């Protein structure tokens, strides 16, 4: 069966709400309207207004309510619509969520998930197009997940909702309508994907390419192009940025002796900056050349769609960056 990324997210939410009546959803336009992308459509009718609640456009209040609900024993999965709006609740996400779980002892649990649509799409412009994972990687104690396909989105969201730790769950907007072929029996089973386990999406021997979110399918397409030129690229999807599965990534680099990172967020201070630093610290003598960072340009995201496309890594830019590194 073919499943869109958006449907996989919606199905994960419905399955978890049916499984556990402590799971509830709160957020902007998620009830009658069914989410700006249609993901929660029909859930108000099935689960009722006590478990599917609209909120005012007050992100700090939404997250604070989620923290309180989690402390009270519920499992809130709430939505901030766009990832950019996490900045309106920065104190709650950076200070309260990740730190309270550790500050109050081993019996204190904070099972809560923030869902948000991430990245650029269709001229959403500078205030509605920002991936935020690299900003929150600095928040110790916060789980950060960015799935790249429908299968992973469903399995990881179910794991996130069942986790006793606070989770930031980022969904690349450009992937919502992308379909993936998934075995129907597997898809309809109660499967989960462990948090903190990377996935080798394509094996290779010349370069390890760590790709995040939207960049995973682009990295795979670039790897296919490069294979025709005799360049073998191993594509790794970390899936979870915190905690990060360094073992899978490092084992690949020890094999290829070259590393590259591709992300949708800006290059300066991005995911690639952190990972390349780790590679240098931990694998300096394994690397045959400096790590290659492929990222969005350090500019506010343009409203003009051709300029938007130019600003974030394309398949051709990924492929050319790998060629240049091998030179």
The 8 nearest C-alpha neighbors of each residue, nearest first, counted from 0:
[[1, 181, 180, 183, 182, 2, 179, 186],
 [2, 0, 180, 179, 178, 181, 3, 182],
 [1, 3, 178, 179, 0, 180, 6, 4],
 [4, 2, 178, 6, 177, 176, 5, 149],
 [3, 5, 149, 175, 7, 6, 177, 176],
 [6, 4, 175, 8, 3, 7, 38, 9],
 [7, 5, 9, 3, 8, 4, 10, 2],
 [6, 8, 153, 10, 4, 149, 5, 9],
 [9, 7, 11, 5, 153, 6, 10, 152],
 [10, 8, 6, 38, 12, 11, 7, 39],
 [9, 11, 7, 13, 12, 8, 6, 14],
 [12, 10, 153, 8, 14, 9, 13, 157],
 [11, 13, 9, 15, 10, 14, 16, 8],
 [14, 12, 16, 10, 15, 11, 17, 9],
 [15, 13, 17, 11, 16, 12, 10, 18],
 [14, 16, 18, 12, 17, 13, 19, 11],
 [15, 17, 13, 22, 19, 18, 14, 20],
 [18, 16, 14, 15, 19, 13, 20, 46],
 [17, 19, 15, 16, 14, 20, 13, 22],
 [18, 20, 16, 21, 17, 22, 15, 14],
 [19, 21, 22, 16, 17, 18, 23, 15],
 [22, 20, 73, 19, 74, 23, 72, 16],
 [23, 21, 74, 16, 20, 75, 19, 73],
 [24, 22, 50, 75, 76, 51, 21, 74],
 [25, 23, 51, 76, 77, 50, 75, 52],
 [24, 26, 52, 77, 51, 53, 78, 54],
 [27, 25, 78, 53, 54, 77, 29, 79],
 [26, 28, 54, 53, 29, 80, 56, 79],
 [29, 27, 34, 32, 53, 30, 33, 26],
 [28, 30, 34, 33, 27, 26, 53, 39],
 [31, 29, 33, 43, 32, 53, 28, 51],
 [32, 30, 33, 29, 43, 28, 40, 41],
 [31, 33, 30, 28, 34, 29, 40, 35],
 [40, 32, 34, 39, 29, 37, 30, 31],
 [35, 33, 29, 37, 28, 36, 39, 38],
 [34, 36, 37, 33, 28, 32, 80, 29],
 [35, 37, 34, 38, 33, 5, 175, 39],
 [38, 36, 34, 33, 40, 35, 39, 32],
 [37, 39, 9, 36, 40, 34, 5, 33],
 [40, 38, 33, 34, 42, 37, 29, 9],
 [33, 39, 41, 37, 42, 38, 34, 32],
 [42, 40, 44, 43, 39, 45, 33, 31],
 [43, 41, 45, 44, 39, 40, 46, 51],
 [42, 44, 47, 30, 46, 45, 51, 41],
 [43, 45, 42, 41, 47, 46, 48, 31],
 [46, 44, 42, 43, 47, 41, 13, 51],
 [47, 45, 43, 42, 44, 50, 51, 48],
 [46, 48, 43, 49, 44, 50, 45, 51],
 [49, 47, 51, 50, 52, 43, 46, 30],
 [48, 50, 47, 51, 52, 46, 23, 43],
 [49, 51, 23, 48, 24, 47, 46, 52],
 [52, 50, 24, 48, 43, 25, 30, 49],
 [53, 51, 25, 48, 30, 50, 24, 54],
 [52, 54, 26, 27, 30, 28, 29, 25],
 [55, 53, 27, 26, 56, 52, 25, 61],
 [54, 56, 57, 27, 53, 26, 58, 61],
 [55, 57, 58, 54, 27, 61, 26, 60],
 [58, 56, 60, 55, 59, 61, 54, 87],
 [57, 59, 61, 60, 88, 87, 56, 62],
 [58, 60, 88, 62, 61, 57, 63, 87],
 [59, 61, 63, 58, 57, 62, 64, 88],
 [62, 60, 58, 64, 59, 63, 65, 57],
 [61, 63, 65, 59, 64, 60, 66, 58],
 [62, 64, 60, 66, 65, 61, 59, 67],
 [65, 63, 67, 61, 62, 66, 60, 68],
 [64, 66, 62, 68, 63, 67, 75, 69],
 [67, 65, 63, 69, 64, 68, 62, 70],
 [66, 68, 64, 70, 65, 69, 71, 63],
 [67, 69, 71, 65, 73, 70, 66, 64],
 [70, 68, 73, 66, 72, 109, 71, 67],
 [69, 71, 67, 72, 68, 109, 66, 108],
 [72, 70, 68, 69, 73, 67, 66, 74],
 [73, 71, 69, 70, 68, 74, 21, 110],
 [72, 74, 21, 69, 68, 71, 75, 22],
 [75, 73, 22, 21, 110, 69, 111, 23],
 [76, 74, 23, 111, 22, 65, 24, 77],
 [77, 75, 112, 24, 111, 23, 113, 74],
 [78, 76, 25, 24, 113, 26, 75, 114],
 [77, 79, 26, 114, 80, 113, 115, 25],
 [78, 80, 115, 81, 26, 84, 114, 27],
 [79, 81, 115, 78, 116, 27, 82, 84],
 [82, 80, 116, 115, 83, 84, 79, 117],
 [81, 83, 115, 117, 84, 116, 85, 130],
 [84, 82, 81, 85, 129, 127, 86, 126],
 [85, 83, 86, 82, 87, 81, 79, 58],
 [84, 86, 88, 87, 83, 82, 89, 79],
 [87, 85, 89, 84, 88, 83, 82, 90],
 [86, 88, 85, 84, 89, 58, 59, 57],
 [89, 87, 59, 85, 86, 91, 58, 90],
 [88, 90, 86, 92, 91, 93, 87, 85],
 [91, 89, 93, 94, 92, 88, 95, 59],
 [90, 92, 95, 88, 89, 94, 93, 96],
 [93, 91, 89, 96, 90, 94, 95, 88],
 [92, 94, 90, 89, 138, 91, 95, 97],
 [93, 95, 90, 91, 98, 92, 96, 97],
 [96, 94, 91, 98, 99, 97, 92, 93],
 [95, 97, 92, 98, 99, 165, 94, 91],
 [98, 96, 140, 141, 95, 99, 100, 165],
 [97, 99, 101, 100, 95, 96, 94, 102],
 [98, 100, 102, 101, 95, 97, 96, 103],
 [101, 99, 98, 102, 108, 109, 107, 97],
 [102, 100, 99, 98, 103, 104, 105, 97],
 [101, 103, 99, 100, 104, 98, 107, 105],
 [104, 102, 101, 107, 99, 100, 105, 106],
 [103, 105, 106, 107, 102, 101, 100, 99],
 [106, 104, 107, 103, 101, 108, 100, 102],
 [105, 107, 104, 108, 103, 100, 101, 109],
 [108, 106, 105, 104, 103, 100, 109, 70],
 [109, 107, 163, 100, 110, 106, 164, 70],
 [108, 110, 69, 164, 163, 165, 111, 100],
 [111, 109, 163, 164, 74, 165, 69, 162],
 [110, 112, 165, 75, 74, 76, 109, 69],
 [113, 111, 76, 166, 165, 167, 77, 114],
 [112, 114, 167, 77, 78, 168, 76, 166],
 [115, 113, 78, 168, 169, 77, 112, 167],
 [114, 116, 82, 81, 80, 169, 79, 78],
 [117, 115, 81, 170, 172, 82, 171, 80],
 [116, 118, 171, 82, 130, 170, 172, 169],
 [119, 117, 128, 130, 129, 171, 172, 120],
 [118, 120, 128, 123, 129, 172, 121, 117],
 [121, 119, 122, 173, 123, 172, 118, 128],
 [122, 120, 123, 304, 119, 307, 124, 302],
 [121, 123, 302, 124, 304, 120, 303, 307],
 [122, 124, 127, 121, 120, 128, 302, 119],
 [125, 123, 302, 122, 301, 300, 127, 126],
 [124, 126, 300, 299, 127, 128, 301, 123],
 [127, 125, 124, 128, 83, 129, 123, 300],
 [126, 128, 123, 125, 124, 83, 129, 81],
 [129, 127, 119, 118, 125, 124, 123, 126],
 [128, 130, 118, 83, 131, 127, 117, 119],
 [129, 131, 118, 117, 264, 132, 82, 128],
 [132, 130, 134, 133, 129, 82, 135, 83],
 [131, 133, 135, 134, 130, 136, 143, 270],
 [132, 134, 136, 270, 269, 135, 131, 268],
 [135, 133, 131, 132, 136, 137, 269, 138],
 [134, 136, 137, 138, 132, 133, 131, 93],
 [135, 137, 133, 138, 134, 132, 241, 139],
 [136, 138, 135, 139, 134, 133, 93, 141],
 [139, 137, 135, 136, 93, 141, 140, 97],
 [138, 140, 141, 137, 97, 136, 98, 135],
 [141, 139, 97, 138, 98, 142, 101, 100],
 [140, 142, 97, 139, 165, 138, 166, 143],
 [141, 143, 166, 241, 167, 165, 242, 140],
 [144, 142, 167, 241, 240, 239, 166, 168],
 [143, 145, 239, 168, 238, 240, 169, 167],
 [146, 144, 169, 238, 212, 170, 168, 239],
 [147, 145, 152, 238, 151, 212, 148, 144],
 [146, 148, 212, 213, 215, 145, 151, 152],
 [149, 147, 151, 150, 146, 152, 4, 179],
 [148, 150, 4, 152, 7, 151, 3, 179],
 [151, 149, 152, 153, 148, 154, 7, 181],
 [150, 152, 154, 153, 148, 149, 146, 155],
 [153, 151, 149, 146, 155, 150, 154, 156],
 [152, 154, 7, 11, 156, 8, 151, 150],
 [155, 153, 191, 192, 151, 157, 156, 152],
 [154, 156, 158, 192, 152, 157, 153, 151],
 [157, 155, 159, 158, 153, 154, 152, 160],
 [156, 158, 160, 154, 155, 159, 11, 191],
 [159, 157, 155, 161, 156, 160, 191, 162],
 [158, 160, 156, 162, 157, 161, 155, 166],
 [159, 161, 157, 158, 162, 156, 112, 111],
 [160, 162, 158, 159, 157, 163, 110, 74],
 [163, 161, 159, 164, 160, 110, 158, 165],
 [162, 164, 110, 108, 109, 161, 165, 111],
 [163, 165, 110, 109, 162, 166, 108, 111],
 [166, 164, 111, 110, 141, 109, 112, 96],
 [167, 165, 142, 112, 143, 141, 168, 113],
 [166, 168, 143, 113, 112, 142, 144, 169],
 [169, 167, 114, 144, 113, 166, 143, 145],
 [170, 168, 145, 115, 117, 114, 116, 144],
 [169, 171, 116, 117, 115, 172, 145, 168],
 [172, 170, 117, 173, 174, 118, 116, 213],
 [173, 171, 174, 116, 117, 175, 170, 118],
 [172, 174, 171, 175, 120, 213, 119, 176],
 [173, 175, 177, 172, 171, 176, 4, 213],
 [176, 174, 5, 4, 172, 177, 173, 3],
 [175, 177, 3, 174, 4, 178, 5, 173],
 [178, 176, 174, 3, 175, 4, 179, 173],
 [179, 177, 3, 2, 1, 176, 4, 180],
 [180, 178, 1, 2, 181, 149, 3, 177],
 [179, 181, 1, 0, 2, 178, 182, 150],
 [182, 180, 0, 183, 179, 1, 186, 2],
 [181, 183, 185, 184, 186, 0, 180, 1],
 [184, 182, 186, 185, 0, 181, 187, 188],
 [183, 185, 187, 186, 182, 188, 181, 0],
 [186, 184, 188, 182, 183, 187, 181, 190],
 [185, 187, 183, 188, 184, 182, 181, 190],
 [188, 186, 184, 185, 183, 189, 190, 182],
 [189, 187, 185, 190, 186, 184, 183, 191],
 [188, 190, 187, 191, 186, 185, 14, 154],
 [191, 189, 188, 154, 192, 185, 186, 187],
 [190, 192, 154, 158, 157, 155, 193, 189],
 [191, 193, 154, 155, 158, 194, 190, 151],
 [194, 192, 196, 195, 191, 158, 155, 154],
 [193, 195, 196, 239, 192, 155, 158, 159],
 [194, 196, 242, 239, 244, 243, 193, 197],
 [195, 197, 244, 194, 193, 198, 237, 239],
 [198, 196, 237, 244, 238, 236, 247, 195],
 [199, 197, 236, 200, 235, 237, 196, 238],
 [198, 200, 235, 201, 234, 236, 202, 197],
 [199, 201, 234, 235, 198, 236, 202, 233],
 [202, 200, 234, 233, 199, 203, 235, 219],
 [201, 203, 233, 234, 199, 232, 200, 204],
 [204, 202, 233, 232, 231, 205, 201, 206],
 [203, 205, 255, 231, 206, 232, 233, 254],
 [206, 204, 255, 231, 232, 203, 230, 257],
 [207, 205, 232, 257, 255, 258, 233, 204],
 [208, 206, 258, 233, 252, 257, 232, 259],
 [207, 209, 259, 234, 260, 233, 258, 235],
 [210, 208, 260, 235, 234, 236, 259, 261],
 [211, 209, 261, 215, 236, 214, 260, 208],
 [210, 212, 262, 214, 215, 236, 213, 261],
 [213, 211, 147, 214, 145, 146, 215, 171],
 [214, 212, 215, 171, 147, 211, 216, 174],
 [213, 215, 217, 212, 211, 210, 216, 218],
 [214, 216, 210, 218, 217, 213, 212, 211],
 [217, 215, 219, 218, 214, 220, 213, 147],
 [218, 216, 214, 220, 314, 215, 219, 221],
 [217, 219, 221, 215, 216, 220, 214, 222],
 [220, 218, 222, 216, 217, 221, 215, 223],
 [221, 219, 217, 223, 222, 218, 216, 224],
 [220, 222, 218, 224, 318, 314, 223, 219],
 [223, 221, 219, 225, 220, 224, 232, 226],
 [222, 224, 220, 226, 221, 225, 219, 227],
 [225, 223, 221, 222, 226, 227, 220, 228],
 [224, 226, 222, 228, 230, 227, 223, 221],
 [225, 227, 230, 229, 223, 228, 224, 231],
 [226, 228, 225, 224, 229, 223, 230, 222],
 [229, 227, 225, 226, 230, 224, 231, 223],
 [228, 230, 226, 227, 231, 225, 224, 205],
 [231, 229, 226, 225, 228, 232, 205, 227],
 [230, 232, 203, 205, 204, 226, 229, 206],
 [233, 231, 203, 206, 222, 205, 207, 234],
 [232, 234, 203, 202, 207, 201, 208, 206],
 [235, 233, 208, 201, 200, 209, 199, 207],
 [236, 234, 199, 209, 200, 198, 208, 210],
 [235, 237, 198, 238, 210, 197, 209, 211],
 [236, 238, 197, 239, 235, 198, 240, 244],
 [239, 237, 146, 236, 145, 197, 144, 240],
 [238, 240, 144, 195, 237, 241, 143, 243],
 [241, 239, 243, 143, 242, 144, 237, 238],
 [242, 240, 243, 143, 142, 239, 136, 195],
 [241, 243, 195, 240, 239, 142, 244, 143],
 [244, 242, 241, 240, 195, 245, 239, 237],
 [245, 243, 196, 246, 195, 197, 247, 237],
 [244, 246, 248, 247, 243, 249, 250, 197],
 [245, 247, 249, 244, 248, 250, 251, 243],
 [248, 246, 250, 245, 249, 244, 251, 197],
 [247, 249, 245, 251, 246, 250, 252, 244],
 [250, 248, 252, 246, 251, 247, 245, 253],
 [249, 251, 253, 247, 248, 252, 246, 254],
 [250, 252, 254, 248, 249, 253, 207, 255],
 [253, 251, 249, 255, 256, 254, 250, 207],
 [254, 252, 250, 251, 256, 255, 285, 249],
 [253, 255, 251, 252, 256, 250, 204, 205],
 [254, 256, 205, 252, 204, 206, 257, 253],
 [257, 255, 286, 252, 253, 285, 287, 254],
 [258, 256, 206, 255, 286, 207, 287, 252],
 [259, 257, 207, 290, 206, 208, 252, 291],
 [258, 260, 291, 208, 290, 292, 207, 209],
 [259, 261, 209, 292, 271, 208, 210, 293],
 [260, 262, 293, 210, 294, 292, 209, 214],
 [263, 261, 294, 211, 264, 214, 210, 293],
 [262, 264, 295, 294, 311, 214, 265, 312],
 [263, 265, 295, 130, 262, 294, 269, 266],
 [266, 264, 295, 297, 294, 267, 296, 269],
 [265, 267, 294, 269, 295, 268, 297, 264],
 [268, 266, 269, 265, 297, 272, 271, 294],
 [267, 269, 272, 266, 270, 133, 265, 273],
 [270, 268, 266, 272, 133, 271, 267, 265],
 [269, 271, 133, 273, 272, 274, 268, 262],
 [270, 272, 274, 269, 273, 260, 292, 275],
 [273, 271, 269, 275, 270, 274, 268, 276],
 [274, 272, 276, 270, 271, 275, 277, 269],
 [273, 275, 277, 271, 276, 272, 278, 270],
 [274, 276, 278, 277, 272, 273, 271, 290],
 [277, 275, 279, 273, 274, 278, 280, 272],
 [278, 276, 274, 280, 275, 279, 281, 273],
 [277, 279, 275, 282, 281, 276, 280, 274],
 [280, 278, 283, 276, 277, 282, 281, 275],
 [281, 279, 277, 278, 282, 283, 276, 275],
 [280, 282, 278, 279, 277, 283, 284, 276],
 [283, 281, 278, 285, 279, 284, 280, 286],
 [282, 284, 279, 285, 286, 281, 280, 278],
 [285, 283, 286, 282, 287, 279, 281, 256],
 [284, 286, 282, 283, 256, 253, 287, 252],
 [287, 285, 256, 288, 257, 284, 283, 282],
 [286, 288, 256, 257, 285, 289, 284, 283],
 [289, 287, 286, 257, 290, 324, 256, 258],
 [290, 288, 291, 286, 287, 257, 258, 324],
 [289, 291, 258, 259, 275, 288, 292, 257],
 [290, 292, 259, 289, 260, 258, 293, 324],
 [293, 291, 260, 271, 259, 261, 294, 290],
 [294, 292, 261, 260, 291, 262, 312, 317],
 [295, 293, 266, 262, 261, 265, 263, 312],
 [296, 294, 311, 265, 264, 310, 263, 266],
 [295, 297, 310, 298, 265, 294, 266, 311],
 [296, 298, 265, 266, 295, 267, 299, 310],
 [297, 299, 296, 300, 265, 310, 301, 295],
 [300, 298, 125, 301, 297, 124, 126, 296],
 [299, 301, 125, 124, 298, 307, 128, 302],
 [302, 300, 124, 307, 303, 306, 125, 299],
 [301, 303, 124, 122, 304, 123, 300, 307],
 [302, 304, 306, 301, 305, 122, 307, 124],
 [303, 305, 307, 122, 306, 302, 308, 121],
 [306, 304, 308, 307, 303, 309, 310, 301],
 [307, 305, 309, 304, 303, 308, 301, 310],
 [308, 306, 304, 310, 301, 305, 309, 303],
 [307, 309, 305, 306, 310, 311, 304, 313],
 [308, 310, 306, 307, 311, 305, 312, 313],
 [311, 309, 307, 296, 308, 295, 306, 312],
 [310, 312, 295, 309, 308, 263, 313, 294],
 [313, 311, 316, 294, 295, 317, 314, 263],
 [312, 314, 316, 315, 317, 311, 217, 308],
 [313, 315, 217, 317, 221, 316, 318, 220],
 [314, 316, 318, 313, 317, 319, 221, 312],
 [317, 315, 319, 313, 318, 314, 312, 320],
 [316, 318, 320, 314, 315, 319, 313, 221],
 [317, 319, 315, 221, 321, 316, 320, 314],
 [318, 320, 322, 316, 321, 317, 315, 323],
 [321, 319, 323, 317, 322, 318, 316, 324],
 [320, 322, 324, 318, 319, 323, 325, 317],
 [323, 321, 319, 325, 320, 324, 318, 326],
 [324, 322, 320, 326, 321, 325, 319, 318],
 [325, 323, 321, 326, 322, 320, 291, 288],
 [324, 326, 322, 323, 321, 288, 206, 257],
 [325, 323, 324, 322, 321, 288, 320, 319]]
